[in-house]
Amino acid sequence: MPPNPEATCRSLVEAAERLFAERGIEGVSLREINAAAGQRNSTALQYHFGDRQGLLGAVLAKHHPAIEAHRHRLLDAYESGGNLPDGAARRALAAALVRPLAAKLADPDGGRAYLRIMEQLVHRTHLPALGGIRDDPAQSVNRWRGLVAPLLPETAVRRLHQRFMAIRVAYVELARRAGGPEGRDDRLFTSHLIDVVSAILATEVSDETARLLAERDRDAP
């Protein structure tokens, strides 16, 4: 019986997400992924995905729609909730960032591997696999960034990139959790991570930081 293309793609994506998570995106060869997926044809991966970036994109595409739908629902609820006090607004938006990702901790179909991969990617914004997400205003994370911005000082948005720091901390902590034992109750972890992200968003620009920014501007050529 000839191989089933859908089954072949699925096995390759599953092998890739596991090995990318365990050994790093660049730490495993395409040949090893092909073998781990049980493919006798050494060109199966290249045939279906082209190269490493194509395969990585397929791994992200497997998980991205559920996260997008979940976050957009939370952002819809935030926008329809009226004018919240700043503290409540920050925590609601922190929850909209964290909860759709934290749900992957309980996803048996590669969810924890996905979180470990995304922690690697959050430091590599130049990757083509992230280009469509980064540049598309309809993506939930970009909608989130737009809703958070009015709650922050302009310096925190334009100069200190406080929103990216919140995103990065969320991914680092989620990846750490995903790399630990399975079967734990993640509710306390998730709630505390939301608290931490909310606190990052609430961080004020200190006099020292403002002074150092001014000195850098003054010394710039």
C-alpha positions in Angstrom: 0.0 0.0 0.0 1.4 3.4 -0.9 2.2 5.8 2.0 -0.6 8.1 3.1 0.6 11.7 2.6 -1.4 13.0 5.6 0.0 10.3 7.9 3.5 11.0 6.6 3.2 14.7 7.3 1.8 14.1 10.7 4.5 11.7 11.7 7.2 14.1 10.5 5.7 17.1 12.4 5.4 15.0 15.6 9.0 13.9 15.3 10.2 17.4 14.6 8.4 19.1 17.5 9.7 16.4 19.9 13.3 16.7 18.7 13.3 20.5 18.3 12.1 20.8 21.9 14.6 18.3 23.3 17.7 19.2 21.3 17.1 22.7 19.8 15.9 23.8 16.4 19.4 23.7 15.0 20.5 20.7 17.1 19.0 17.9 15.1 19.5 17.1 11.5 16.7 16.6 9.0 17.9 13.1 8.4 17.4 12.3 12.1 13.9 13.8 12.0 13.1 11.7 9.0 14.3 8.5 10.7 12.5 9.3 14.0 9.3 9.6 12.0 9.8 6.1 10.6 10.3 7.3 7.0 12.3 4.8 4.9 12.4 7.3 2.0 15.2 9.7 2.9 13.6 12.5 0.9 10.2 12.4 2.5 10.8 15.4 4.6 12.2 17.6 1.8 9.3 16.4 -0.4 6.6 17.5 2.0 8.2 20.5 3.7 11.1 21.6 1.6 13.6 22.5 4.3 14.0 23.1 8.1 12.1 26.4 7.9 9.2 24.7 6.1 9.0 22.0 8.7 9.2 24.5 11.6 6.4 26.5 10.0 4.3 23.3 9.9 5.0 22.7 13.6 3.8 26.2 14.5 0.8 26.0 12.2 -0.3 22.8 14.1 -0.7 24.8 17.3 -1.2 28.4 16.3 -4.9 28.4 15.4 -6.2 27.2 18.8 -4.0 29.8 20.5 -5.2 32.6 18.2 -8.9 31.7 18.7 -8.5 31.5 22.5 -6.6 34.9 22.8 -9.0 36.7 20.5 -11.9 35.5 22.7 -10.2 36.9 25.7 -9.4 40.2 24.0 -13.0 40.4 22.8 -14.1 40.0 26.4 -11.6 42.7 27.5 -12.8 45.2 24.9 -16.5 44.6 25.8 -15.9 44.8 29.5 -15.9 48.6 29.7 -13.4 50.9 31.3 -11.5 48.9 33.9 -9.1 50.4 36.4 -5.5 50.3 35.1 -4.5 47.5 37.5 -7.5 45.3 36.5 -6.9 46.1 32.8 -3.3 45.1 33.0 -4.1 41.8 34.7 -6.9 41.1 32.1 -4.4 41.7 29.3 -1.7 39.7 31.0 -4.2 36.8 31.3 -5.0 37.2 27.6 -1.3 36.7 26.8 -0.6 33.8 29.1 -3.8 31.6 29.3 -3.9 30.5 25.6 -0.3 29.4 25.9 -0.6 27.8 29.3 -3.4 25.7 27.9 -0.8 23.9 25.9 0.7 22.5 29.1 -2.3 20.1 29.1 -2.3 19.4 25.3 -1.1 15.8 24.9 -0.5 16.3 21.2 2.8 18.1 21.4 1.7 21.1 23.4 4.5 21.0 25.8 7.1 20.6 23.0 5.5 23.6 21.2 6.1 25.8 24.3 9.7 24.7 24.5 10.2 25.5 20.8 8.5 28.9 21.1 10.9 29.9 23.9 13.7 29.3 21.4 12.0 31.4 18.8 11.1 34.4 20.9 14.8 35.2 20.8 15.1 34.8 17.0 12.6 37.3 15.5 14.5 37.2 12.2 13.3 33.7 11.4 11.1 33.4 8.3 8.7 31.1 10.2 7.8 34.1 12.5 7.6 36.7 9.7 3.8 36.3 9.1 3.0 36.5 12.8 5.2 39.5 13.5 4.0 41.5 10.5 0.3 40.7 10.5 -1.9 43.2 12.5 -4.7 40.6 12.6 -2.5 38.3 14.7 -3.7 38.2 18.3 -0.3 39.1 19.8 -0.2 42.2 17.7 -3.8 43.1 18.8 -2.6 42.5 22.4 0.3 44.8 21.9 -2.0 47.5 20.6 -4.4 47.2 23.6 -1.5 47.2 26.1 0.2 50.3 24.7 -2.2 52.9 26.2 -1.5 51.6 29.7 2.2 52.1 29.5 4.4 55.3 29.4 5.5 56.1 25.8 9.1 55.5 26.9 8.3 52.0 28.0 6.6 51.3 24.6 9.0 53.0 22.2 12.3 52.8 24.0 12.4 50.1 26.6 10.2 47.6 24.8 8.4 46.6 27.9 5.7 44.6 26.1 8.4 42.4 24.5 9.9 41.8 27.9 6.5 40.6 29.2 6.2 38.3 26.2 9.7 36.9 26.6 9.3 36.2 30.3 6.0 34.4 29.6 7.6 32.1 27.1 10.6 31.4 29.2 8.6 30.5 32.2 6.1 28.4 30.2 9.0 26.5 28.6 10.5 25.8 32.0 7.2 24.4 33.2 6.8 22.4 30.0 10.2 20.8 30.5 9.2 19.5 34.0 7.0 16.6 35.1 3.7 16.1 33.4 0.4 15.7 35.2 0.7 18.6 37.6 -2.1 21.0 38.4 -1.0 24.1 36.4 -3.6 26.6 37.8 -1.4 28.1 40.5 1.5 28.4 38.1 -0.6 30.0 35.5 -2.2 32.5 37.9 1.2 33.5 39.3 2.7 33.9 35.8 -0.2 36.2 35.0 0.6 38.2 38.2 4.3 38.4 37.1 3.4 39.6 33.5 1.0 42.1 34.9 3.7 43.4 37.3 6.1 43.8 34.3 3.5 45.9 32.5 3.0 48.0 35.6 6.8 48.7 36.1 7.4 52.4 36.2 10.4 54.0 34.5 12.7 55.0 37.3 14.6 58.3 37.6 17.9 56.3 37.0 16.6 54.6 33.9 15.3 57.9 32.5 18.6 59.6 33.2 20.6 56.8 31.5 18.3 57.0 28.5 18.9 60.8 28.3 22.6 60.2 28.6 22.6 57.7 25.8 20.6 60.1 23.6 23.1 62.9 24.4 26.1 60.7 23.6 24.6 59.3 20.4 26.4 60.4 17.2 
